[in-house]
Amino acid sequence: GIIVYTPKAAAEIYVIDHRCVAFDKFWGSPCERNKEKSRLSMVDVTKQEKIEIIDYSVDRELISITHFVPYCRSPAPKPGGVDMLTSFPFSRFVEGQRNFILAFGVRGAEGNEWVGCWVSCAHCTLNEALNVASPMLKDKVLDLLVFYGIFTPRPNAQHETYLWLTEDTHLTVTVDYTQNGTSPEVEECSKYGGARSKSARQ
């Protein structure tokens, strides 16, 4: 399923005759959806905060999240919430690398929030929780707790999705083992001076 979130509500996006429909309204075109991929076009990118793709066949597994962040200025997280900027970019191309680093942050350097990290793997039999019991680093300047993980590509995997979540918020980072180079997100945000937060780190 494809779920779109606006500031006030959430609804599933349906693809009908190459048109996206949500909240019983025309949401954009052209749109395409099949077992291999989804391609969506939005009439107004300011209407939604994020879109989630969920695989209902495996107990509502979250495949990916696309955040809509005007001018690459991410919203400041609430206390206990995930920090988007720490994990940016949300897609990584790591073909040929022996290992790679992902960072995940949560607001509140002195907090004691529950956090979790989950990885799901495309084209292989993997769906497991990762151990984040190791001490998270305190960044008192930015008021964050940050987890840095060094990961190794798994044999026979083409993609992996890392889910970082707290009790109320979550985000995903997709790792692609079939490509290398710079994420399109980085190139796009370079037009606006790079990814930034609306918080004090401007």
ABEGO torsion letter per residue (X at the ends): XBBBBBAABBBBBBBBGGBBBBGGBBAEOBBBBBAABBBBBBABAAABABBBBBBAABGGBBABBBBBBBGGBBBBBBBGBBBAAAAOBABBBABGBABBBBBBBBBGAABABBBBBBBBBBGBBBBBBBBAABBBBBBAAAGBBBBBBBBBBBBGBABBBBBBBBAABBBBBBBBAABBEBBAAAAAAAAAGEBBBABAAX
